[in-house]
Amino acid sequence: MRILKIEVRNGAATIEGYVNVTERLSKPIRDVRGQFLEKVATGAFNSALQRNDNIELRFNHRRKLGDQQDGSLELREDNIGLYAKATVSDAEVVKLAEERKLKGWSFGFRKLEDSWDKQKNMPEIRTLKAIDVSEVSILSITPAYIATSISMSMILKNVRQMKKKSLTIKNIMIF
């Protein structure tokens, strides 16, 4: 189940959700070794966040939208995985959020420590035990990790007051 909620006010969207659920396998990934599955170990994100306190927020790993220091991105690892809350004013991203075309999150990283587990009649499984995270991305493309979510919460407080201010309000929920 994937739930999408969006909050759009004055041309900005608040987007939150799980960038990655730890200990969950990715979709099949292919490299020079062949096909493999990947997962991030519990605690790897927490350690990465302690090493880098200014991770960038990007769109599709390309365009920079902000970072932790400018306040547009909050990150934390909890008992589920890496959780992000982003405030985005980029017109293209806000429009895609309103149109329900955002597909998830991803993250750019450098491996510090990993392990490989060979499975019989299955692709190898790579576990990322320690990583450096350089950026998290809001995606309009399908993420490599299926266990990501984007929550876009639409808060409807005092509808009359908002109508008077001519704010655009949309509720989006997908199950």
C-alpha positions as CSV (number, residue, x, y, z in Angstrom):
1,M,0.0,0.0,0.0
2,R,1.2,3.5,-0.9
3,I,-0.5,6.6,0.6
4,L,0.1,9.9,-1.0
5,K,-0.8,13.2,0.7
6,I,0.1,16.7,-0.4
7,E,0.2,20.1,1.2
8,V,0.4,22.9,-1.3
9,R,0.4,26.5,-0.1
10,N,1.3,29.6,-2.1
11,G,3.2,27.6,-4.8
12,A,5.2,25.3,-2.4
13,A,4.7,21.6,-1.6
14,T,5.6,19.8,1.6
15,I,6.6,16.3,0.7
16,E,7.4,13.6,3.2
17,G,8.0,9.9,3.3
18,Y,10.5,7.1,3.4
19,V,13.5,7.5,1.2
20,N,14.4,3.9,2.0
21,V,13.1,1.2,4.3
22,T,16.1,-0.6,5.8
23,E,16.6,-4.3,5.5
24,R,14.2,-4.4,2.4
25,L,15.5,-5.6,-0.9
26,S,15.7,-3.4,-4.0
27,K,14.4,-4.4,-7.4
28,P,17.1,-6.3,-9.4
29,I,20.1,-4.1,-10.2
30,R,22.6,-4.9,-12.9
31,D,26.3,-4.1,-13.0
32,V,29.5,-5.7,-14.3
33,R,29.0,-8.5,-11.8
34,G,25.6,-9.3,-13.3
35,Q,22.2,-9.0,-11.6
36,F,22.0,-8.5,-7.8
37,L,19.6,-7.3,-5.1
38,E,20.6,-4.7,-2.5
39,K,19.5,-3.6,1.0
40,V,20.6,-1.0,3.5
41,A,21.4,-2.3,7.0
42,T,19.7,-0.8,10.0
43,G,21.8,2.1,11.4
44,A,23.7,2.8,8.1
45,F,21.7,6.0,7.5
46,N,22.0,7.2,11.1
47,S,25.8,6.9,10.8
48,A,25.7,8.6,7.5
49,L,23.7,11.5,8.9
50,Q,26.2,12.0,11.7
51,R,29.0,12.2,9.1
52,N,27.2,14.7,6.8
53,D,24.9,17.3,8.2
54,N,24.2,19.0,4.9
55,I,22.7,16.4,2.5
56,E,21.3,17.9,-0.7
57,L,17.7,17.6,-1.9
58,R,17.5,16.9,-5.6
59,F,14.9,16.1,-8.3
60,N,15.7,12.9,-10.2
61,H,19.3,13.0,-9.0
62,R,19.9,16.1,-11.2
63,R,18.6,19.5,-10.2
64,K,19.3,20.7,-6.7
65,L,16.2,21.8,-4.9
66,G,17.7,22.6,-1.5
67,D,19.6,21.0,1.4
68,Q,19.5,20.5,5.1
69,Q,21.3,23.7,6.0
70,D,18.8,25.9,4.2
71,G,15.9,24.2,6.0
72,S,14.2,22.7,3.0
73,L,15.2,19.1,4.0
74,E,14.9,17.2,7.2
75,L,16.2,13.7,7.5
76,R,16.2,11.0,10.2
77,E,16.5,7.3,10.5
78,D,13.9,5.6,12.6
79,N,12.9,2.0,13.2
80,I,11.5,1.8,9.6
81,G,14.2,3.5,7.6
82,L,15.4,6.9,6.3
83,Y,12.5,9.4,6.7
84,A,12.5,12.7,4.8
85,K,10.5,15.9,5.0
86,A,11.1,18.4,2.2
87,T,9.6,21.8,1.4
88,V,9.8,22.4,-2.4
89,S,8.9,25.6,-4.3
90,D,10.2,24.3,-7.7
91,A,7.2,24.8,-10.1
92,E,7.8,21.5,-12.0
93,V,8.0,19.4,-8.8
94,V,4.9,21.1,-7.3
95,K,2.9,20.5,-10.5
96,L,4.0,16.8,-10.6
97,A,3.0,16.5,-7.0
98,E,-0.5,18.0,-7.7
99,E,-0.9,15.6,-10.7
100,R,0.2,12.6,-8.6
101,K,3.2,11.9,-10.9
102,L,5.8,11.7,-8.2
103,K,6.9,8.0,-7.8
104,G,9.1,7.9,-4.8
105,W,12.5,8.7,-3.4
106,S,16.1,7.7,-4.0
107,F,19.5,8.5,-2.6
108,G,23.0,9.1,-3.8
109,F,25.6,7.3,-1.8
110,R,29.2,6.1,-1.6
111,K,29.8,2.6,-0.2
112,L,32.1,2.5,2.8
113,E,31.4,-1.2,3.8
114,D,29.2,-3.9,2.3
115,S,28.8,-7.6,2.2
116,W,27.7,-10.0,-0.5
117,D,25.5,-13.1,0.2
118,K,25.3,-15.7,-2.5
119,Q,21.8,-17.3,-2.8
120,K,21.1,-20.6,-4.5
121,N,19.1,-20.0,-7.7
122,M,18.8,-16.3,-6.9
123,P,20.8,-13.1,-7.5
124,E,23.4,-12.2,-5.0
125,I,22.3,-9.9,-2.2
126,R,24.5,-6.9,-1.3
127,T,24.0,-5.4,2.1
128,L,25.2,-1.8,2.5
129,K,26.6,-1.7,6.1
130,A,28.2,1.7,6.0
131,I,27.6,4.5,3.4
132,D,28.1,8.2,2.9
133,V,24.9,9.8,1.7
134,S,25.4,12.9,-0.6
135,E,21.8,13.5,-1.7
136,V,18.2,12.4,-1.6
137,S,16.0,12.8,-4.6
138,I,12.3,13.2,-5.2
139,L,11.6,11.1,-8.3
140,S,9.2,11.2,-11.2
141,I,10.8,8.0,-12.4
142,T,10.5,4.5,-10.8
143,P,12.9,4.1,-7.8
144,A,15.3,1.2,-7.5
145,Y,14.0,0.5,-4.0
146,I,10.3,-0.5,-4.0
147,A,10.0,0.3,-0.3
148,T,9.9,4.1,-0.7
149,S,7.0,6.4,-0.1
150,I,6.1,10.0,-0.7
151,S,3.5,11.5,1.6
152,M,2.0,14.7,0.6
153,S,-0.3,16.0,3.2
154,M,-3.0,18.4,2.5
155,I,-4.2,20.2,5.6
156,L,-7.6,21.9,5.3
157,K,-7.8,24.4,8.1
158,N,-10.6,27.0,8.0
159,V,-11.7,26.5,4.4
160,R,-13.5,29.8,4.2
161,Q,-10.4,31.7,5.2
162,M,-8.3,29.9,2.5
163,K,-11.0,30.6,-0.1
164,K,-10.8,34.3,0.8
165,K,-7.1,34.2,0.2
166,S,-7.5,32.3,-3.1
167,L,-5.4,29.4,-2.2
168,T,-5.4,26.3,-4.3
169,I,-6.3,23.2,-2.3
170,K,-6.2,19.7,-3.5
171,N,-6.6,16.4,-1.6
172,I,-4.8,13.4,-2.9
173,M,-4.9,9.9,-1.4
174,I,-3.8,6.8,-3.2
175,F,-4.0,3.3,-1.8
